[in-house]
Structure formats: C-alpha cells, structure tokens
Amino acid sequence: MPVSLKMDNIEYRAVIKLFVKEGLTPKEIHSKFIKVYSSGVRNGFQFLYFVKMRAINLIIIVIIIINIQERSVARMRRDLTL
C-alpha cells in the first residue's frame, strides 16, 4: 500500500474515532464523510461495518478500563481492612 493511501486511512480512522466518541450514528458519520471526502469514501456497507467495529472496540476498551478500576478499588479496600 502506498504511503499516501496509508495516511488517508489513518486520517479516516481518526475522524471516525472522533465522531464515534461524539455519539454520532454510523449513518450520520457516513453522510459527513460523503460531504468532505466525496470521491474517497467506501461504499455504505463497508463504511458502516467499519464504524460499527470501531464503536465495538471503544466499548470493549471502556469495559476493560472499568474492570481494571473495580479490581484496583477492591484490592485497595482489602488492603485497608488488613
């Protein structure tokens, strides 16, 4: 993959990540991409799939962080009772 295409993909992913964090739906994100990147946007199905996978990954990361925090709190409480 040429460097310019790789950079474009990184740019797309960064923008998608931002929009997902802002709470936009995949369809809203796709319509914004069409306005800005009209010629370079994947077809709707591929795009929506990618956005949904990005959202799922972010949810998994949040769950992992919450789990780690809960374990740390439980460990601290246990240490304080000893």
N, C-alpha and C positions, 0 to 999 in steps of 0.2 A: 504494500500500500504506500503510495507516495506520501511524503511528509505533509503536504498541504491538505490532503484528504484526511489524514490522521488528525491534524489540528482542527479541521472542520468538525470532525466527530467529537473531539474534546469540547469544542465550543458548544455544540448542540447539547451535549450531555450536561454541561454546566448550567445552561439556560433551563433545561428541563428540570434539573435538580432544584433550581431556584423556584420555578413555578410550582413544583410539587410541594415544596415547603410552604409556599404561599397558599396552598389549598385549592389550586385550580384543578378542574377535572381534565382528563386526557383530551376530551373534545375541545375544551377551551384552549388548552396548550397547543393543540394541532392548528386551530384557527389562527392563533398568534404567529406560529411558525410560518404558515402559508403567507401571511401578510408581509413578513420580514424576509424569509428565505424562499420565496415562491418557487424557484427552479430547483432548489436542492433538497426539498422536503421529501421524505419517503412517502409511499402510499399510506392511506389512512390506517389500514390494518396493521402494517408493520410499525407505524408510529405509535398507535395506541397500545400495542403489545409492549413496546419498549418503555413507554411511560408507566404502564401498569407494573412492569417488572421493577422499574426504578422505585416506585412507591412502595412495593412489597419489600424491597431491600431496605428502604429507610425505616419501615415499620419494624422489621426484624432487628435492625441496629438499635432502635429505641427500646425494644423489648429486652435485648441483651444488656443495655446500659441500666435499665430499671432493675433487672435481675441482679446485676453486679452491685448496685447501690443497696438493694434489700439485703443481700448477703453481708455486705460491709456493716450495715446498721445492726443486723442480728449478731455479727461477730463482736462488734463494739459493746452491745448490751450484755452479751455473755461475758466478755472480759471485765466489765464493770461490776458484775454480780459476784465475781470470784474474789 
